[in-house]
Amino acid sequence: MGGVGTVSASKKSVEAAVAEEATYGALPLTKKERVWGAGDFSWVTISLAIATWAFLTGGSTVLLVGFTDGIATMLIGNSIGLAIMAFGSVVLSQRIGVEQYRALKSVFGIVGVGIVVFTIVLLTEMGWTSLLGVLFGRAFTEISNQAFGTGFDTYGPIVTVFALLAILIGWIVLSRGPVTISKLNRFVAPGLIVVVGFMMVMLMSQNSWADLLAAPPVAPFEDEQLNFMMAVEFNLGAGLSWWPVMGTLARLTRGPRAAVWASWGGLFIGTVLAQIVGMAAGLMLGDPDPTVWMVPLGGPILGILTLLFVGFANVTSMASIAYSTVLAVKQTSGRALAKVKWKHICAGFLVLPAILSFFPAFMYEQFMTFVLLSGAFIAALCGVIIADYFILRKQRVPLRALYTEGKDDPMRFTGGVNIAALVSVAVSAAFYLWIYNPITLETLPLFQYTTATLPATALAMVLYLVLNWLLYVRRGDGAYGVPDMFAAAGRK
């Protein structure tokens, strides 16, 4: 009997190790390990969307357009941007249950994925994490000022202190994994919807709808068409910005509908609701950041409670976006981090955001430029991924090839790099910046009719299809046309 008990205990320990590797490592998730239904994932995406950055996005939109046009640009930009993002991340990872950046080996090659992760993804997500920390710091600085009359500067050292505290709390949540994140979001997401409604009521209690509709944009260009398209482009960038995290989160869902509709719908609803509040505040009060106006409008008790809730919601957003990025770093680092504990890798990821929190004014004031620059590269990435997965592979990825190494790897491409993919991303991102330079705000006439995202994404798709066919497909490289045995087994 002792032998049977030992074997049973050994089997359980192996199963636990496999489950841990699936959650924090490279193995595909089984049906039992996919812990999120449509409702769970919707709460995750809604709570992600209604973070303080969504208010800033709405407030930044009013630099260019008024309230009515602003709503139109948000609906257009977010719906298209989120659709491109979902097709470029969610579908692939959810279908095979594999962490996003392991799945992207089929597009970029194992070394190519590492290049993407340690340049575009890592810098983008560290920037978002730092921004969330700074916004948390601003919220609690304002609470201190309003509740205790401290008079701290909202760009001063106390903001950094609170930002570091947010990063510490985020690390604690992050180190406990996706189940903890999901449980928190079931509470946070409904509360955020209530908070957003409360904020809008407070805003309109002291302002009329006529004044809101008549309020002019803050700093527009003379060309109204250019203003409108710039606002659309900014919201496109906001929608695309979810690409680095959504694929990895979506693999935890139980079905493709739960993944696609919850990711697109949850992010769209949450983002637009918060953006409308931020836009109204920007037009009526001159500042979209609720940390500035929530206490004066809501009163010392309700206002402070609201800011407390919004502040901690930033922490759950931080944990959610960091989870997929840390997982990507672990996957693409090879053996270097294979034996490093999850919580230690999480701590390492949060070092740079902690450093950036010492520069709160820079992170806050360069928000729009940051969104657009990251959007330029993400649009190109999505174009390449969509072309590869939907057109070349016809939604069939041989699962075994994702885990094959060395000379026997059918997705080896050129020394582990899909040259066609990286060249297409670089050229398309440069094309975006040629059409629209987010730093100088210079544009080509084409931009007023197409934005920069749409032609850049289209160029990435076409260029990749041509280059990949020349370099790999016609030579039989890259495992194109190989049967997807995993999907076939799943249909039986």
C-alpha positions as a printed NumPy array, in Angstrom:
array([[  0.   ,   0.   ,   0.   ],
       [  2.877,   2.302,   0.781],
       [  4.18 ,   1.797,  -2.758],
       [  0.794,   2.7  ,  -4.243],
       [  0.626,   5.825,  -2.062],
       [  4.112,   6.815,  -3.147],
       [  3.251,   6.365,  -6.826],
       [  0.033,   8.363,  -6.372],
       [  1.859,  11.18 ,  -4.599],
       [  4.533,  11.157,  -7.293],
       [  1.873,  11.35 , -10.006],
       [  0.209,  14.301,  -8.296],
       [  3.519,  16.126,  -7.96 ],
       [  4.216,  15.589, -11.665],
       [  0.738,  16.849, -12.595],
       [  1.261,  19.897, -10.374],
       [  4.616,  20.575, -12.008],
       [  3.084,  20.271, -15.484],
       [  0.204,  22.603, -14.538],
       [  2.673,  25.14 , -13.151],
       [  4.757,  24.96 , -16.306],
       [  1.632,  25.521, -18.416],
       [  0.651,  28.592, -16.375],
       [  4.111,  30.088, -15.916],
       [  6.033,  28.385, -18.693],
       [  5.878,  27.064, -22.233],
       [  3.518,  24.086, -22.225],
       [  0.09 ,  24.372, -23.903],
       [ -2.889,  24.508, -21.576],
       [ -5.262,  21.587, -21.355],
       [ -9.03 ,  22.054, -21.266],
       [ -9.083,  21.817, -17.453],
       [ -6.358,  24.458, -17.133],
       [ -8.319,  27.044, -19.105],
       [ -9.846,  28.736, -16.102],
       [-11.699,  31.709, -17.634],
       [-15.161,  31.674, -19.138],
       [-16.559,  34.557, -21.185],
       [-17.716,  36.322, -18.021],
       [-14.37 ,  35.962, -16.261],
       [-12.438,  37.255, -19.256],
       [-14.9  ,  40.102, -19.762],
       [-14.285,  41.295, -16.193],
       [-10.546,  41.074, -16.813],
       [-10.698,  43.129, -20.006],
       [-13.137,  45.699, -18.612],
       [-10.996,  46.276, -15.525],
       [ -7.931,  46.53 , -17.744],
       [ -9.631,  49.107, -19.945],
       [-11.017,  51.345, -17.181],
       [ -7.645,  52.308, -15.8  ],
       [ -6.58 ,  55.931, -15.448],
       [ -4.908,  55.847, -18.86 ],
       [ -8.348,  55.614, -20.51 ],
       [ -9.337,  58.932, -18.92 ],
       [ -6.1  ,  60.428, -20.262],
       [ -6.843,  59.083, -23.74 ],
       [-10.234,  60.789, -23.704],
       [ -8.73 ,  63.989, -22.366],
       [ -5.972,  63.99 , -24.967],
       [ -8.58 ,  63.591, -27.717],
       [-10.097,  66.993, -26.868],
       [ -6.845,  68.662, -27.863],
       [ -8.002,  68.079, -31.425],
       [-11.814,  67.714, -31.52 ],
       [-14.942,  68.579, -29.564],
       [-17.269,  66.233, -27.715],
       [-19.416,  64.95 , -30.609],
       [-16.503,  64.433, -32.993],
       [-14.529,  63.012, -30.092],
       [-17.068,  60.242, -29.519],
       [-16.988,  59.451, -33.25 ],
       [-13.18 ,  59.221, -33.288],
       [-13.207,  56.988, -30.205],
       [-15.764,  54.603, -31.698],
       [-13.97 ,  54.428, -35.046],
       [-10.427,  54.259, -33.705],
       [-11.023,  51.788, -30.904],
       [-13.259,  49.44 , -32.896],
       [-10.755,  49.143, -35.764],
       [ -7.657,  49.132, -33.568],
       [ -9.057,  46.44 , -31.27 ],
       [-10.138,  44.321, -34.26 ],
       [ -6.627,  44.417, -35.742],
       [ -5.212,  43.626, -32.299],
       [ -7.554,  40.663, -31.748],
       [ -6.822,  39.076, -35.128],
       [ -3.111,  39.651, -34.563],
       [ -2.968,  38.014, -31.119],
       [ -6.088,  36.506, -29.556],
       [ -7.138,  33.988, -32.22 ],
       [ -3.771,  32.268, -32.589],
       [ -3.013,  31.852, -28.875],
       [ -6.518,  30.801, -27.888],
       [ -6.842,  28.196, -30.617],
       [ -3.791,  26.186, -29.569],
       [ -3.685,  27.207, -25.881],
       [ -0.078,  28.293, -26.117],
       [  1.48 ,  31.389, -24.605],
       [  1.47 ,  34.147, -27.238],
       [  5.207,  34.47 , -27.759],
       [  5.771,  30.73 , -28.031],
       [  3.01 ,  30.653, -30.66 ],
       [  4.698,  33.53 , -32.514],
       [  7.671,  31.287, -33.199],
       [  5.605,  30.204, -36.212],
       [  5.804,  33.771, -37.528],
       [  9.172,  35.174, -36.452],
       [ 11.26 ,  32.119, -35.566],
       [ 12.454,  31.433, -32.04 ],
       [ 15.29 ,  33.993, -32.195],
       [ 13.095,  36.479, -34.028],
       [ 10.51 ,  36.333, -31.242],
       [ 13.274,  37.149, -28.775],
       [ 14.22 ,  40.201, -30.828],
       [ 10.597,  41.383, -30.847],
       [ 10.15 ,  40.754, -27.114],
       [ 13.369,  42.394, -25.93 ],
       [ 12.845,  45.501, -28.077],
       [  9.248,  46.427, -28.894],
       [  7.32 ,  44.437, -26.276],
       [  9.553,  44.918, -23.257],
       [ 10.008,  48.654, -23.718],
       [  6.307,  49.21 , -24.474],
       [  5.028,  47.271, -21.485],
       [  7.588,  48.721, -19.106],
       [  6.388,  52.14 , -20.228],
       [  2.736,  51.255, -19.553],
       [  3.6  ,  49.737, -16.175],
       [  5.535,  52.831, -15.176],
       [  2.69 ,  55.086, -16.307],
       [  0.2  ,  53.129, -14.203],
       [  2.481,  53.498, -11.205],
       [  2.747,  57.243, -11.75 ],
       [ -1.032,  57.57 , -12.08 ],
       [ -1.436,  55.592,  -8.853],
       [  1.021,  57.989,  -7.225],
       [ -0.856,  61.029,  -8.469],
       [ -4.138,  59.624,  -7.134],
       [ -2.79 ,  59.069,  -3.651],
       [ -0.925,  62.364,  -3.627],
       [ -4.18 ,  64.131,  -4.376],
       [ -5.94 ,  62.149,  -1.651],
       [ -3.302,  63.303,   0.8  ],
       [ -3.648,  66.897,  -0.338],
       [ -7.438,  66.891,  -0.137],
       [ -7.81 ,  64.886,   3.075],
       [ -4.897,  66.254,   5.088],
       [ -4.082,  69.549,   3.351],
       [ -0.482,  68.481,   2.665],
       [  0.051,  70.445,  -0.575],
       [  2.323,  67.878,  -2.249],
       [  3.363,  68.521,  -5.854],
       [  1.562,  66.106,  -8.229],
       [  4.864,  65.66 , -10.062],
       [  6.974,  65.656,  -6.91 ],
       [  8.856,  62.993,  -4.905],
       [  5.752,  61.789,  -3.054],
       [  4.309,  60.655,  -6.41 ],
       [  7.382,  58.491,  -6.892],
       [  6.992,  57.033,  -3.393],
       [  3.398,  56.011,  -4.058],
       [  4.321,  54.765,  -7.541],
       [  6.932,  52.487,  -6.001],
       [  4.311,  51.277,  -3.533],
       [  1.973,  50.474,  -6.445],
       [  4.736,  48.527,  -8.169],
       [  5.366,  46.572,  -4.975],
       [  1.669,  45.698,  -4.609],
       [  1.549,  44.829,  -8.305],
       [  4.48 ,  42.459,  -7.815],
       [  2.667,  40.709,  -4.955],
       [ -0.46 ,  40.209,  -7.107],
       [  1.57 ,  39.264, -10.184],
       [  3.66 ,  36.69 ,  -8.342],
       [  0.481,  34.807,  -7.381],
       [ -0.517,  34.222, -10.994],
       [ -3.572,  34.618, -13.252],
       [ -6.118,  33.026, -10.914],
       [ -5.521,  35.739,  -8.304],
       [ -5.722,  38.396, -11.014],
       [ -9.05 ,  36.98 , -12.189],
       [-10.513,  36.9  ,  -8.663],
       [ -9.568,  40.53 ,  -8.074],
       [-11.012,  41.623, -11.408],
       [-14.409,  40.079, -10.616],
       [-14.618,  42.688,  -7.869],
       [-12.754,  45.537,  -9.536],
       [-14.464,  45.555, -12.953],
       [-18.107,  45.998, -11.79 ],
       [-16.928,  48.598,  -9.3  ],
       [-15.144,  50.53 , -12.026],
       [-18.293,  50.658, -14.144],
       [-20.141,  52.166, -11.176],
       [-17.287,  54.591, -10.558],
       [-17.271,  55.774, -14.184],
       [-21.018,  56.387, -14.043],
       [-20.617,  58.27 , -10.774],
       [-17.872,  60.432, -12.266],
       [-20.046,  61.367, -15.236],
       [-22.956,  62.25 , -12.952],
       [-20.683,  64.459, -10.853],
       [-19.328,  66.183, -13.939],
       [-22.721,  66.91 , -15.446],
       [-24.228,  67.999, -12.104],
       [-22.206,  71.185, -12.389],
       [-22.171,  71.574, -16.172],
       [-24.893,  71.535, -18.798],
       [-25.033,  69.276, -21.821],
       [-25.349,  72.348, -24.025],
       [-22.042,  73.68 , -22.694],
       [-20.395,  70.29 , -23.179],
       [-21.577,  69.946, -26.774],
       [-20.562,  73.525, -27.579],
       [-17.112,  73.346, -25.955],
       [-14.357,  73.804, -28.572],
       [-11.255,  71.606, -28.795],
       [ -8.303,  72.822, -26.749],
       [ -5.462,  73.079, -29.267],
       [ -6.601,  72.061, -32.746],
       [ -4.954,  72.649, -36.12 ],
       [ -6.718,  74.858, -38.654],
       [ -7.666,  71.868, -40.826],
       [-10.696,  70.143, -39.253],
       [-10.218,  66.992, -41.338],
       [ -6.641,  66.705, -40.078],
       [ -7.796,  67.161, -36.476],
       [-10.389,  64.425, -36.863],
       [ -7.978,  61.929, -38.419],
       [ -5.302,  62.646, -35.818],
       [ -7.84 ,  61.881, -33.107],
       [ -8.859,  58.671, -34.905],
       [ -5.196,  57.684, -35.203],
       [ -4.603,  58.283, -31.515],
       [ -7.525,  56.025, -30.614],
       [ -6.32 ,  53.433, -33.112],
       [ -3.029,  53.422, -31.235],
       [ -4.872,  53.014, -27.937],
       [ -6.713,  49.969, -29.299],
       [ -3.531,  48.433, -30.725],
       [ -1.701,  48.939, -27.441],
       [ -3.41 ,  45.844, -26.011],
       [ -1.578,  43.533, -28.411],
       [  1.374,  42.606, -26.136],
       [ -0.901,  41.182, -23.42 ],
       [ -4.125,  39.875, -24.904],
       [ -2.864,  36.724, -26.618],
       [ -1.339,  35.323, -23.466],
       [ -4.402,  36.198, -21.402],
       [ -6.782,  34.819, -24.045],
       [ -5.208,  31.354, -23.941],
       [ -6.681,  30.993, -20.444],
       [-10.227,  31.159, -21.866],
       [-12.369,  28.063, -22.483],
       [-13.414,  28.806, -26.043],
       [-12.701,  31.05 , -29.051],
       [-15.894,  33.059, -28.663],
       [-15.075,  33.799, -25.032],
       [-11.649,  34.985, -26.126],
       [-12.471,  37.093, -29.171],
       [-15.716,  38.731, -28.08 ],
       [-14.651,  39.304, -24.479],
       [-11.336,  40.789, -25.526],
       [-12.81 ,  43.056, -28.209],
       [-16.093,  43.863, -26.454],
       [-14.765,  44.204, -22.916],
       [-11.902,  46.46 , -23.943],
       [-14.128,  48.478, -26.274],
       [-16.868,  49.083, -23.701],
       [-14.513,  49.809, -20.832],
       [-12.243,  52.063, -22.864],
       [-14.967,  54.141, -24.507],
       [-16.878,  54.652, -21.234],
       [-13.771,  55.908, -19.441],
       [-12.672,  57.968, -22.44 ],
       [-16.01 ,  59.78 , -22.594],
       [-15.64 ,  60.778, -18.944],
       [-12.061,  61.907, -19.542],
       [-13.141,  63.863, -22.613],
       [-15.974,  65.592, -20.76 ],
       [-13.61 ,  66.486, -17.912],
       [-11.017,  67.782, -20.35 ],
       [-13.546,  70.049, -22.052],
       [-15.358,  71.263, -18.925],
       [-12.556,  71.352, -16.344],
       [ -9.424,  71.541, -18.457],
       [ -7.942,  68.311, -17.053],
       [ -8.914,  64.691, -17.891],
       [ -7.142,  63.196, -14.875],
       [ -9.761,  62.309, -12.211],
       [ -7.109,  62.648,  -9.504],
       [ -7.332,  66.405, -10.029],
       [-11.088,  67.005, -10.036],
       [-12.765,  63.999,  -8.385],
       [-12.49 ,  65.201,  -4.79 ],
       [-13.653,  68.788,  -5.497],
       [-16.665,  67.437,  -7.424],
       [-17.516,  64.364,  -5.356],
       [-16.777,  65.786,  -1.929],
       [-14.168,  64.686,   0.598],
       [-15.701,  61.291,   1.365],
       [-17.078,  60.043,  -1.963],
       [-14.291,  61.693,  -3.919],
       [-11.541,  60.108,  -1.849],
       [-13.227,  56.686,  -1.87 ],
       [-13.508,  56.916,  -5.645],
       [ -9.853,  57.806,  -6.028],
       [ -8.867,  54.952,  -3.732],
       [-10.764,  52.515,  -5.914],
       [ -9.376,  53.902,  -9.185],
       [ -5.878,  53.889,  -7.731],
       [ -6.011,  50.225,  -6.784],
       [ -7.604,  49.378, -10.137],
       [ -4.371,  50.603, -11.707],
       [ -2.552,  47.935,  -9.71 ],
       [ -4.71 ,  45.104, -11.09 ],
       [ -4.157,  46.485, -14.594],
       [ -0.445,  46.561, -13.911],
       [ -0.452,  42.926, -12.804],
       [ -2.461,  41.818, -15.839],
       [ -0.209,  43.445, -18.436],
       [  2.96 ,  42.41 , -16.627],
       [  1.905,  38.734, -16.464],
       [  2.076,  38.187, -20.216],
       [  5.237,  40.261, -20.612],
       [  7.093,  38.386, -17.881],
       [  5.94 ,  35.12 , -19.416],
       [  7.257,  36.304, -22.786],
       [ 10.624,  37.218, -21.277],
       [ 10.87 ,  33.815, -19.639],
       [  9.988,  31.99 , -22.868],
       [ 12.388,  33.87 , -25.116],
       [ 15.373,  33.899, -22.768],
       [ 16.059,  30.207, -23.374],
       [ 17.902,  28.454, -20.578],
       [ 19.044,  31.712, -18.967],
       [ 15.881,  32.065, -16.864],
       [ 14.648,  28.471, -16.946],
       [ 15.456,  27.812, -13.295],
       [ 14.715,  31.311, -11.977],
       [ 11.585,  31.491,  -9.833],
       [  8.541,  33.25 , -11.255],
       [  8.433,  35.897,  -8.525],
       [ 12.083,  36.766,  -9.114],
       [ 11.556,  37.253, -12.852],
       [  8.554,  39.452, -12.033],
       [ 10.73 ,  41.534,  -9.724],
       [ 13.353,  41.925, -12.448],
       [ 10.767,  43.122, -14.949],
       [  9.543,  45.804, -12.542],
       [ 13.001,  47.33 , -12.009],
       [ 12.882,  49.674, -15.02 ],
       [  9.299,  50.84 , -14.326],
       [ 10.467,  51.613, -10.8  ],
       [ 13.32 ,  53.705, -12.209],
       [ 11.006,  55.505, -14.644],
       [  8.697,  56.409, -11.766],
       [ 11.361,  58.881, -10.638],
       [ 10.416,  60.948, -13.716],
       [  6.625,  61.313, -13.334],
       [  6.303,  64.527, -15.348],
       [  8.006,  63.004, -18.381],
       [  5.881,  59.836, -18.304],
       [  2.665,  61.82 , -17.9  ],
       [  3.299,  64.581, -20.45 ],
       [  4.598,  62.308, -23.231],
       [  1.573,  60.026, -23.071],
       [  0.201,  60.708, -26.56 ],
       [  3.595,  60.392, -28.241],
       [  4.23 ,  57.113, -26.425],
       [  0.885,  55.649, -27.558],
       [  1.445,  56.604, -31.196],
       [  5.06 ,  55.437, -31.412],
       [  4.224,  52.056, -29.905],
       [  1.199,  51.846, -32.206],
       [  3.418,  52.26 , -35.264],
       [  5.333,  49.074, -34.476],
       [  2.358,  47.099, -33.191],
       [  0.372,  47.813, -36.365],
       [  3.256,  46.388, -38.387],
       [  3.507,  43.33 , -36.116],
       [ -0.217,  42.634, -36.423],
       [ -0.089,  42.916, -40.218],
       [  2.663,  40.316, -40.414],
       [  0.937,  37.941, -37.962],
       [ -2.441,  38.183, -39.707],
       [ -0.838,  37.48 , -43.097],
       [  1.074,  34.48 , -41.761],
       [ -1.627,  32.839, -39.64 ],
       [ -4.752,  33.479, -41.708],
       [ -3.38 ,  33.512, -45.27 ],
       [ -0.224,  31.386, -45.365],
       [ -0.998,  28.872, -42.61 ],
       [ -4.797,  28.977, -43.001],
       [ -5.118,  28.859, -39.191],
       [ -3.156,  25.599, -38.914],
       [ -0.003,  25.68 , -36.778],
       [  1.796,  22.357, -36.137],
       [  2.037,  22.344, -32.362],
       [  5.008,  19.984, -32.146],
       [  7.094,  22.325, -34.298],
       [  6.711,  25.096, -31.723],
       [  8.735,  22.985, -29.284],
       [ 11.301,  21.496, -31.678],
       [ 14.838,  22.844, -31.403],
       [ 18.068,  22.67 , -33.372],
       [ 18.545,  21.553, -36.949],
       [ 15.375,  19.447, -36.87 ],
       [ 13.243,  22.521, -36.207],
       [ 10.913,  22.997, -39.224],
       [ 10.408,  26.629, -38.147],
       [ 14.102,  27.383, -38.027],
       [ 13.846,  29.807, -40.971],
       [ 17.278,  31.509, -41.137],
       [ 19.195,  30.716, -37.976],
       [ 15.994,  30.986, -35.946],
       [ 14.949,  34.273, -37.538],
       [ 12.218,  34.836, -40.119],
       [ 13.973,  37.597, -42.029],
       [ 10.852,  38.336, -44.059],
       [  8.867,  39.036, -40.881],
       [ 11.388,  41.364, -39.23 ],
       [ 12.099,  43.262, -42.453],
       [  8.374,  43.717, -43.042],
       [  7.874,  45.048, -39.504],
       [ 10.777,  47.497, -39.792],
       [  9.762,  48.794, -43.236],
       [  6.076,  49.122, -42.314],
       [  6.813,  50.934, -39.035],
       [  9.073,  53.335, -40.937],
       [  6.293,  53.812, -43.496],
       [  3.899,  54.681, -40.657],
       [  6.31 ,  57.285, -39.285],
       [  6.767,  58.71 , -42.786],
       [  3.019,  59.178, -43.149],
       [  2.646,  60.556, -39.622],
       [  5.452,  61.618, -37.308],
       [  4.06 ,  61.619, -33.727],
       [  6.967,  63.71 , -32.443],
       [  6.833,  66.577, -34.954],
       [  3.143,  66.002, -35.886],
       [  4.053,  66.259, -39.573],
       [  1.77 ,  64.315, -41.926],
       [  1.487,  63.404, -45.59 ],
       [ -1.753,  64.287, -47.441],
       [ -2.541,  60.556, -47.531],
       [ -2.964,  60.557, -43.75 ],
       [ -6.168,  62.632, -43.856],
       [ -7.956,  59.863, -45.738],
       [ -6.403,  56.627, -44.521],
       [ -4.715,  57.305, -41.134],
       [ -1.202,  55.877, -40.772],
       [ -2.197,  52.59 , -39.139],
       [ -4.281,  51.159, -41.974],
       [ -1.751,  51.607, -44.81 ],
       [  1.104,  50.489, -42.546],
       [ -0.783,  47.32 , -41.606],
       [ -1.671,  46.641, -45.252],
       [  1.933,  47.192, -46.349],
       [  3.165,  44.8  , -43.652],
       [  0.786,  42.1  , -44.924],
       [  1.637,  42.481, -48.61 ],
       [  5.378,  42.855, -48.091],
       [  5.486,  39.838, -45.784],
       [  3.538,  37.627, -48.183],
       [  5.958,  38.463, -51.005],
       [  9.188,  38.19 , -49.009],
       [  8.148,  35.074, -47.123],
       [  7.188,  33.296, -50.316],
       [ 10.532,  34.174, -51.912],
       [ 12.63 ,  33.213, -48.89 ],
       [ 10.795,  30.268, -47.351],
       [  7.455,  29.059, -48.724],
       [  8.641,  28.234, -52.244],
       [ 11.584,  26.335, -50.756],
       [  9.433,  24.303, -48.407],
       [ 10.827,  25.969, -45.271],
       [  8.827,  27.171, -42.261],
       [  6.425,  24.209, -41.882],
       [  3.797,  25.772, -44.137],
       [  1.082,  23.36 , -45.205],
       [  1.943,  20.873, -42.426],
       [ -1.212,  19.275, -40.9  ],
       [ -2.268,  20.642, -37.52 ],
       [ -2.442,  17.333, -35.637],
       [ -3.36 ,  19.026, -32.387],
       [ -6.445,  20.685, -33.879],
       [ -7.437,  17.453, -35.617],
       [ -7.268,  15.565, -32.337],
       [ -9.397,  18.22 , -30.693],
       [-12.2  ,  17.75 , -33.213],
       [-12.525,  14.012, -32.595]])
